[in-house]
Amino acid sequence: TDFDSKKKRKVAEINQALNSDPIDVATLRRMAISEGGLLTDEIRCKVWPKLLSVNTDDLPPLPAGKELREDNKDYQQVLLDVRRSLRRFPPGMPDDQREGLQEELIDIILHVLKRNPQLHYYQGYHDIVVTFLLVVGDRLATALVEKLSTHHLRDFMDPTMDNTKHILNYLMPIINQMNPDVHDFMQSAEVGTIFALSWLITWFGHVLSDFRHVVRLYDFFLACHPLMPIYFAAVIVLYRGQEVLDCECDMASVHHLLSQIPQDLPYETLISKAGDLFVQFPPSELAKEAAQQQAERTAASTFKDFELASVQQRPDTVLRQRFRERLRGEERTKSILTKPRTNRFVKLAVMGLTVALGAAALAVVKSALEWAPKFELQIFP
């Protein structure tokens, strides 16, 4: 069939990229992003290390679990989370096999934390680690997770949630660019972005029940800029835009709707769309808006208003009024903003991007790192 021949071609292309000297990482990225991702776990074992530039010839031996667990401040919490992670293992896996993997999972996490004292464990981290463990086995998983933790996941592993919240602040500006109605509705419902927190910090591993979909997304995220998961989160919300607008406009209803993630999402379409959005609205363009949102939420900026409001004991009216003023301001900037957008499409056309391949995402990978507002986000240490 057509699908099989496409698959064969892709496998051949991946092998060619792996065997070229030096290894053709750009092609591997493209393969990981394009339809179907890396196809099999066997291929992932070879390609994931290349995407993270981890040398597989030189893997450190794993330390004995016992010495890791003694006097480790995170051990109890990790143990609890791993015990609760039953549904992350394939259904029908024999108990003793699963329990063995859970022990390995604990060791990998403690090993990475011990070697990198600057990293702080968070609940949900084990959802990412277990994905690597199931795909590539414990030794390779340890090396990949360590690299990932000091790069892509770095912001989630800070002592505070500040950087994670900052990344969540990118969500609404992306939605606003694509569908202002959904954006305004969510703002009126005051739903915030916490519904997407577990998506972001587990790379959707915690919320998707089909393992194939999880590893397909990991192919995509490993090949892209560290902020890609937030673009993917935005794409899911936009895909469900009509459902959102049909919802009761209050925080509880909208939060409930959005935090229940549908399991039958059209993943390939959404991946390709997320790539395109990244090219259209690179992080540097969203950074200003995200920073502004952050500033408006901080205590310092709202304190003046509350001081004034406390005279009339109605702080919420002041915030609402500020919000309305900001919406009006946004309307004005929107009309100014629509002009440069055409240039962006020209730029896309020139790059010859095909949506079908989700190639948009690929084209940005190289320039993405220059775009990242490093000083803002400290994504890369």
N, C-alpha and C positions, 0 to 999 in steps of 0.2 A: 504493500500500500504506500500511498504518498507519505504518510506519517513515518513509516519505517525507513523509507529511503532518506527522508530528511534527518532522521535520528542517526542513521549510519554516517551520513555526511558530517553531521556535527561531531560525532565521536572521532571520526578521522581527523577533523580539523583540530580538535582538542589535543589529540595525540601528537599531531604535527607540531603544535605550539609548545607542548611539553618537551618534545625531543629536539627542538631547534636550539642552537647555541649562539648567544645566550637565550634562555627561555623567553618565549614571546608572551610576556605577561599582559600586554594590551589585548591580544586576541583572547587570552583566558578570561580577562574581564568581560570582554564582549560576549563570550559564550555563556558566562555566568548570568549576565543580564538578559540576554535574548531568550526568546520563547523556550520554555521547558527547563531553563537553567542548565545545571551540570548533569542532569539525567539520572545518574546512579551514584550510590554511596562509594562505590569503588573509584569512580572518577573524582569524587569530592576529596577522598583521602589524598589524591595526588595534587589537586588544584587548590584546595583551600590553603595549604601551607604556602603556595606560591603567591596567592592573593595577599597574604599577610607577611610575605617575605620571611618565613620561618625556615631555617635550615633543618631538613629532616635527617641529615646524616649525623647530626651532632646533638641528639636529644639527651638531656640529663636523665640519669636513672631516677626513679621515683623513690623518695625516702620512705622508710617504714612508717605505717600509719600511727603506731603507738606513740612514738616520740612527738609526732605532730599534734596529737590530741591532748597530750598532757599540757597543762597550763596554757591553753589557747583561749583567749577571751571570747572568740566567736564560736567555739566548738558547740556549745549548747544550742545556740540559735540555728546554726547550720544543720545540726542533727534534727531539730524540730522540722525545719523546712524540707529536708531530704525525706524524712519519714512521711511527710504529707504529699510527697511528689508521685504517688502511685500512678496517677493517670498519665504521667509523662512517659511511662514505659509501655511498649507495645502490648495490647490486650492479648491474653493467652500466653504471655511469657511465664515460664515456671517460676514459682516463688523463690527458690534458692538462687536461680540465675539473677533475678531482679534484686534480691538482697545483696548479692555479690556486687552488682553494679552500683547499688546505693552506697556501699562501703567505699568503692572507688571514687564515687562522686564527692563524698565527704573529704577524702584524701586530696583530691585535685584542688578543691576549693581552699582547704587549709594550707596546702603547699604554696599556692599562688599568693595567698595573704601573708604567709610567713616570709616569703622572699621579697615582698613589696609592702613594707610596713606603712607606706604612704597611702595604700588603698584601704578603703573601709567597706566591709561586707554590707550588702543591702538585701532585703527580702525580694526575691525575684531573680537574683544573680544565679541561683542554682538552676533556674529554668533555662538559662543560656548554656550553662556548663553541661547540663544533661544532654542537650542537643548535640554538642560536640562529642561527648562521651559515646553516645549511641552510634554516631556516624563514623568516628575515626579511632575509637579505642582510647584507653587511659593515657598512654605515654604521649601520643601525638596531641590528644585533647589538652593535656597539661600545658604543652608548649604554645598551642594556638590560643588557649584561653588567657595565658599570661600576656601574650602580645596584645590581644584584644583588650584586656583590662587596662593596659597602660596606654592604649590609644583610643579606639572607638568608645569604650565604656568608661573612660577615665572620669568624665563629668559626673556619672552616677555614683562613683566610688569616693567622692569627696566626703569630708566629715559632715558637711551640711547639704541640704537639698537645693541650695541656691542655684547652682549651675543647671541642675535638672529642671528646675522651675523655669529658668531662663530659656532652655530649649523648648519647653512646652509653650512658651510665649510666642514661638514661631508659628504655632498652629493656626491661630485666628487670622493673622495677616495673609497666610496662604489662602485660607477659605474666603477671606474678604476679596482677594484679587479675582477669584474664580466665580463666586456666587455671593454677592453682597447681601441678597435677601436671607440666605441661610445664616450668614455672619450676623446680621442685625437681629434675626430671630433668636439666635443663641445668646447674643449679648442681652437682649431684653429678658430672656429666661434666666440670665445670670448663672448659666450652667458652668462656666469656667472650663478648665481643660483637664481636670483631675481624672475624668473618665478615660483619658488616653495614657495615663501614667503607667499602668501595668503593660500596655502595648509597647510603649517606648523602652522601658527598662528591662523587658524580657525579649525584646525584638519579636513580639507577638507570640513567643513560645508558650506563654502561660494561657493565652486565650483561644488558640486554635486547637481543635481536638484532633485534626488529621495531621499526622507527622509529616506526610509528604508535602503539605502546604508550608509547614514550618521550615523544612530544609530548603524548599524552593525560595522562600524569602531570605534565608540566610545566604544562599548563593548571591542573591541580588545585593543585599546589604554589605557583604564582604567585598564586593567588587566596586562599591561606590563610596561616596563621601559619608563621613560619620553622621551627618544630619539626615541622610535619606529616610530613616524610619519615621521621622516627623512629617516628611512629605507624604509618605505612604499612609500615615494616620490621617492626614488632611484629605487624601484621595478617598479613603473609606467614608469619611463624613460627607464629602461631596457626592459620592455615589449614592448615599442614602439621603440626599438633600430633601427629596419630596417627603419621605417619611418624617424627617425632622420638622418640616413645615406643617405637616398634618398633625403633629403632636400638640398636646396641651402646652401653652407657653409658660411653663413654670419649671424651676430648677429640677425638682424631683423627677418629673416625667421625662424631660429631655435627657437627664443624666442616665436614667434607667434605660431608655431606648438606646442611647449610644454605647453604654457599657456592655450591652448584650451584643456581641459581634456575630453577624450571620456567618454560618459555616460554609455557605455555598457561594462565596464571593468569586467574581470572575478574575482570578489572580493575575493571569497574564495581561489582561487589559489594564488592570489597576497598576501593575508594575510599570508598564509602558507609559501610562499616564503620569505616574510619579516622576519618572525620568524626565518627561517633557516639562513638567512643572518646575523641576529643579533648574532646567536650562532657562526657562522663562523668568523665574524669580529666584536667582541665586541667593544664598544666605546673606551676602553683603547687602542686598537690596532690602531684605526683610529685617536686617539687624536693627536699623533705626526704629522701625515700628515696634519691634519686640522690646527694645530698650525703653521706648516711650511707655509701653504698656507696663513694664516693670516699674518704671519711675512713678507712674500714676497709682500703682498699688502700694508703694512703700509708705510706711507710716509717716515719714517726714513730709511727703507731698500732700497727704490728706489731713495732716494735723491742723493746718490753718483752717481748712473748711470745717473740720469738726469743732474747732474752737468757736467759729462763728455760729455753727449750727447748734451748739450746745445751749446757746442762749434761747433758741426756740425748741430745744430737745428733739429736733428731727433731722439727725445727720443723714438719714437715707435720702431725704428730698434733695439735699445739697448734691449728693453723689449723682442722683438721677439727673439733676439739672446740668451738672458738669458733663455727664455722659451725652445728654442731648446736644449740648454746645459742641462737644467733640464730634458728634455725628455730622452736625452742620459743617464744621470745619473740614471733616473728611470729604463731604460732598464737594466742597470747593477744591480740595487737593485732587480729588478724583478726576475732575474735569481737566485739571492741569496735567495729571499723570497720563491721560489716555494718549497723548501725542507720542511720547517716546516709545510706546508699546509697539508701534508699527516698525520702528527700527529693529526691535528685538526679533520680530518675525522675519525680517529681511535677514538678520544675522543667522536665524535658524535655517532659513532656506539655503543660505550660502554654505552652511556647514553640511548641507545635504542630509538632514536627519530624516530617517524614516520612522514613523510612529510604530509601524508594524514590528520593527526589531527592538523597540524600546531603545533604539540606538541613541536617542537623545541623552539618556543617562550616561552612556559610554563616553560621548564626546566631551562631557563635562569632567569626567574623572580627572583628567590631567590638569585642566585649568581650575578645577574645583578647589584645589588646595590653595591656589592664589586668592580665590574669592573668599575663602573662609575668613571671617573677621576674627583672626586668631586672638587679638588682644581682648576681644569681647568675650570669647567663648572658651579660650584656653583648651581647645579640643586636643591640640597636640602639645605635649609637654615640651 
